[in-house]
Amino acid sequence: MATDIPQALISWPSAPLTDSLVRNALDSLGKSFSIISGSGSRNANGDLLQWSTYDEIDHDLTYSPPDSTKVLSSSYVIRKALIRKHYLSRCIHNYLIKHQGSILEHHVPKTWELELSFADELDEMWSDDLWDLGAELDNPESKKWWILKPGMADRGMGIRLFHTKEELVDIFESFEEDSDEEAEQGNQNTAVVTSQLRHFVIQEYLADPLLLDPSEVPLDQGVAPTVNNLRGHKFHLRAYCVASGALNVFLYTRVLALFSSSPYRSPSAGDEGSGSAMTLNNDLSAHLTNTSLQTERGEAGVRLLDELAGCHILGSSNADATTPLLFTSHDLEDIKSQMCDVLGETFKASLEMSIHFQPLPNAFELFGIDFLVTHNQTTSGQKFQVQLLEVNSEPAIELTGPRLTWILQDLFKAIAKTCVEPFFHPGDERTPEWPLGEERHHLRKCLEVEVRGSAGW
């Protein structure tokens, strides 16, 4: 017979902030949970919440059929279709073949996936898997650049930019060298364990990013620079996405903007004809916006997207404007709406790759979604275009910084209210229907589907 008080396994060995956020979120429910630190100490007959890092969860219990006890886990067991770059690329490619006209056609950069161990394997790929990319690179009129990302690395590891076939070959030849030698060359901030690299994606570099200056929103009540002293910086958006059951998907509308450390310039400026791919020691500081590579800056490059309303839009996109362009609250709402639509469609695509994404009714998960906003006034329709870059499991929330910890506190309380409380206390209150697009607890519903076989769990 189950005990009256559910047990909660909370274990985040390398993430003390997350651990405290989870505990505070459960306290905010006003419901009793018996906190335990290890699965071996739990009462086998009691209801169980596993709100822990993926490796600490007993996934066999998650798969246990429901009986007199209930188990809710904070991660889906199988979700590679989302969180591995090469799987996500394949997932979206297959979806677009079946669903022509999907919004993902215009909100995901052109991407190729490849698997190789040695640079000379590229020779065969140019006439096969990478034929159309090779045609782009062979076009003397093309000014495009491309970005290479290891499929299973994160936090900016292994990222390189290139714009010729020769540069791509140079990159893979450098990956074959000993990692100690690579570090001596100045690439330690993006170094990777090259012996474990096989899967990569190549994406078209988005050459028209929305540029703002984070110093226009000064920290610690500082003084913003004058308009003439503003410098456009590239940034990406880190959105928190909550997936619950099988399947509801929500966008947390308090979105982070993570800025590069250096003012933006085109990757081709000053580098064409250099004969070598771009690496962190010469130019990537203007292009990489990952906070993991800027730990020495603290919170200097982190803002809330909402804080940027009223900032000047900088860069070539508005070079011919007679009056300054400002980033408005209407622009903010349009961007969030696009993110919500793209998230819903991305999860629909992942559901069609059922081998690699299997949502369960008794699981939920927090994902960190990276978007880039491009600004191209010649594009018909939307003023700004949201582009999906990648999906991250167990996002590194510790890098948000203390100034914005409050948004994380509210996020975890929202997860507890939306995912945990209804599972263990479904009869406490009559929760009204939650329509698509409606926002509660700063969570906006992006998708609601019933995965076949999940009803009646």
ChimeraX attribute file (.defattr): number of C-alpha atoms within 10 A of each C-alpha:
attribute: neighborCount
match mode: 1-to-1
recipient: residues
	/A:1	8
	/A:2	14
	/A:3	12
	/A:4	10
	/A:5	14
	/A:6	22
	/A:7	21
	/A:8	26
	/A:9	23
	/A:10	23
	/A:11	23
	/A:12	18
	/A:13	11
	/A:14	9
	/A:15	14
	/A:16	12
	/A:17	14
	/A:18	23
	/A:19	17
	/A:20	13
	/A:21	18
	/A:22	22
	/A:23	17
	/A:24	15
	/A:25	20
	/A:26	21
	/A:27	14
	/A:28	14
	/A:29	15
	/A:30	9
	/A:31	12
	/A:32	13
	/A:33	19
	/A:34	12
	/A:35	16
	/A:36	16
	/A:37	14
	/A:38	13
	/A:39	17
	/A:40	8
	/A:41	9
	/A:42	17
	/A:43	14
	/A:44	14
	/A:45	13
	/A:46	18
	/A:47	21
	/A:48	26
	/A:49	26
	/A:50	25
	/A:51	24
	/A:52	23
	/A:53	20
	/A:54	19
	/A:55	10
	/A:56	17
	/A:57	22
	/A:58	15
	/A:59	15
	/A:60	8
	/A:61	15
	/A:62	24
	/A:63	15
	/A:64	12
	/A:65	11
	/A:66	13
	/A:67	9
	/A:68	10
	/A:69	16
	/A:70	20
	/A:71	23
	/A:72	24
	/A:73	29
	/A:74	23
	/A:75	28
	/A:76	23
	/A:77	20
	/A:78	15
	/A:79	21
	/A:80	21
	/A:81	27
	/A:82	26
	/A:83	21
	/A:84	21
	/A:85	27
	/A:86	24
	/A:87	22
	/A:88	26
	/A:89	24
	/A:90	17
	/A:91	23
	/A:92	24
	/A:93	18
	/A:94	15
	/A:95	22
	/A:96	16
	/A:97	10
	/A:98	10
	/A:99	13
	/A:100	10
	/A:101	10
	/A:102	14
	/A:103	15
	/A:104	22
	/A:105	15
	/A:106	14
	/A:107	21
	/A:108	21
	/A:109	18
	/A:110	16
	/A:111	20
	/A:112	19
	/A:113	21
	/A:114	16
	/A:115	16
	/A:116	14
	/A:117	17
	/A:118	13
	/A:119	16
	/A:120	12
	/A:121	13
	/A:122	20
	/A:123	12
	/A:124	11
	/A:125	16
	/A:126	15
	/A:127	13
	/A:128	11
	/A:129	14
	/A:130	18
	/A:131	13
	/A:132	13
	/A:133	20
	/A:134	16
	/A:135	13
	/A:136	18
	/A:137	20
	/A:138	13
	/A:139	11
	/A:140	8
	/A:141	8
	/A:142	11
	/A:143	13
	/A:144	17
	/A:145	19
	/A:146	21
	/A:147	18
	/A:148	21
	/A:149	21
	/A:150	25
	/A:151	23
	/A:152	17
	/A:153	18
	/A:154	18
	/A:155	16
	/A:156	19
	/A:157	20
	/A:158	24
	/A:159	22
	/A:160	22
	/A:161	26
	/A:162	26
	/A:163	26
	/A:164	22
	/A:165	16
	/A:166	13
	/A:167	18
	/A:168	21
	/A:169	20
	/A:170	17
	/A:171	21
	/A:172	18
	/A:173	14
	/A:174	15
	/A:175	21
	/A:176	16
	/A:177	12
	/A:178	12
	/A:179	18
	/A:180	11
	/A:181	12
	/A:182	17
	/A:183	14
	/A:184	9
	/A:185	10
	/A:186	14
	/A:187	19
	/A:188	17
	/A:189	17
	/A:190	20
	/A:191	18
	/A:192	21
	/A:193	12
	/A:194	17
	/A:195	12
	/A:196	10
	/A:197	18
	/A:198	14
	/A:199	19
	/A:200	21
	/A:201	20
	/A:202	26
	/A:203	21
	/A:204	18
	/A:205	20
	/A:206	17
	/A:207	16
	/A:208	15
	/A:209	25
	/A:210	23
	/A:211	23
	/A:212	24
	/A:213	26
	/A:214	26
	/A:215	18
	/A:216	21
	/A:217	19
	/A:218	14
	/A:219	15
	/A:220	7
	/A:221	7
	/A:222	10
	/A:223	11
	/A:224	15
	/A:225	14
	/A:226	8
	/A:227	12
	/A:228	6
	/A:229	10
	/A:230	18
	/A:231	21
	/A:232	23
	/A:233	26
	/A:234	29
	/A:235	29
	/A:236	23
	/A:237	26
	/A:238	25
	/A:239	24
	/A:240	24
	/A:241	25
	/A:242	24
	/A:243	26
	/A:244	25
	/A:245	23
	/A:246	22
	/A:247	21
	/A:248	21
	/A:249	24
	/A:250	28
	/A:251	28
	/A:252	23
	/A:253	23
	/A:254	19
	/A:255	19
	/A:256	22
	/A:257	24
	/A:258	26
	/A:259	28
	/A:260	26
	/A:261	22
	/A:262	17
	/A:263	17
	/A:264	22
	/A:265	17
	/A:266	13
	/A:267	22
	/A:268	15
	/A:269	8
	/A:270	10
	/A:271	14
	/A:272	13
	/A:273	9
	/A:274	10
	/A:275	13
	/A:276	18
	/A:277	20
	/A:278	21
	/A:279	19
	/A:280	20
	/A:281	13
	/A:282	12
	/A:283	20
	/A:284	19
	/A:285	18
	/A:286	20
	/A:287	22
	/A:288	23
	/A:289	25
	/A:290	23
	/A:291	23
	/A:292	16
	/A:293	18
	/A:294	19
	/A:295	12
	/A:296	9
	/A:297	11
	/A:298	13
	/A:299	18
	/A:300	19
	/A:301	22
	/A:302	24
	/A:303	23
	/A:304	17
	/A:305	20
	/A:306	16
	/A:307	16
	/A:308	20
	/A:309	16
	/A:310	14
	/A:311	19
	/A:312	20
	/A:313	22
	/A:314	22
	/A:315	19
	/A:316	16
	/A:317	17
	/A:318	15
	/A:319	12
	/A:320	8
	/A:321	9
	/A:322	7
	/A:323	8
	/A:324	13
	/A:325	14
	/A:326	15
	/A:327	16
	/A:328	16
	/A:329	15
	/A:330	9
	/A:331	15
	/A:332	17
	/A:333	13
	/A:334	17
	/A:335	19
	/A:336	20
	/A:337	18
	/A:338	19
	/A:339	25
	/A:340	25
	/A:341	19
	/A:342	23
	/A:343	23
	/A:344	20
	/A:345	19
	/A:346	23
	/A:347	22
	/A:348	17
	/A:349	24
	/A:350	25
	/A:351	23
	/A:352	16
	/A:353	22
	/A:354	14
	/A:355	12
	/A:356	18
	/A:357	20
	/A:358	20
	/A:359	25
	/A:360	23
	/A:361	23
	/A:362	25
	/A:363	26
	/A:364	26
	/A:365	21
	/A:366	21
	/A:367	21
	/A:368	20
	/A:369	22
	/A:370	21
	/A:371	23
	/A:372	23
	/A:373	21
	/A:374	21
	/A:375	23
	/A:376	18
	/A:377	12
	/A:378	9
	/A:379	10
	/A:380	7
	/A:381	8
	/A:382	15
	/A:383	14
	/A:384	19
	/A:385	22
	/A:386	24
	/A:387	22
	/A:388	21
	/A:389	17
	/A:390	19
	/A:391	24
	/A:392	20
	/A:393	18
	/A:394	16
	/A:395	16
	/A:396	14
	/A:397	14
	/A:398	13
	/A:399	16
	/A:400	20
	/A:401	13
	/A:402	11
	/A:403	12
	/A:404	14
	/A:405	16
	/A:406	10
	/A:407	17
	/A:408	19
	/A:409	17
	/A:410	17
	/A:411	24
	/A:412	20
	/A:413	23
	/A:414	21
	/A:415	25
	/A:416	20
	/A:417	17
	/A:418	18
	/A:419	22
	/A:420	25
	/A:421	17
	/A:422	14
	/A:423	19
	/A:424	18
	/A:425	10
	/A:426	11
	/A:427	10
	/A:428	9
	/A:429	8
	/A:430	7
	/A:431	9
	/A:432	6
	/A:433	7
	/A:434	12
	/A:435	12
	/A:436	16
	/A:437	16
	/A:438	13
	/A:439	16
	/A:440	14
	/A:441	14
	/A:442	16
	/A:443	22
	/A:444	23
	/A:445	25
	/A:446	26
	/A:447	22
	/A:448	19
	/A:449	12
	/A:450	12
	/A:451	15
	/A:452	7
	/A:453	10
	/A:454	14
	/A:455	9
	/A:456	6
	/A:457	10
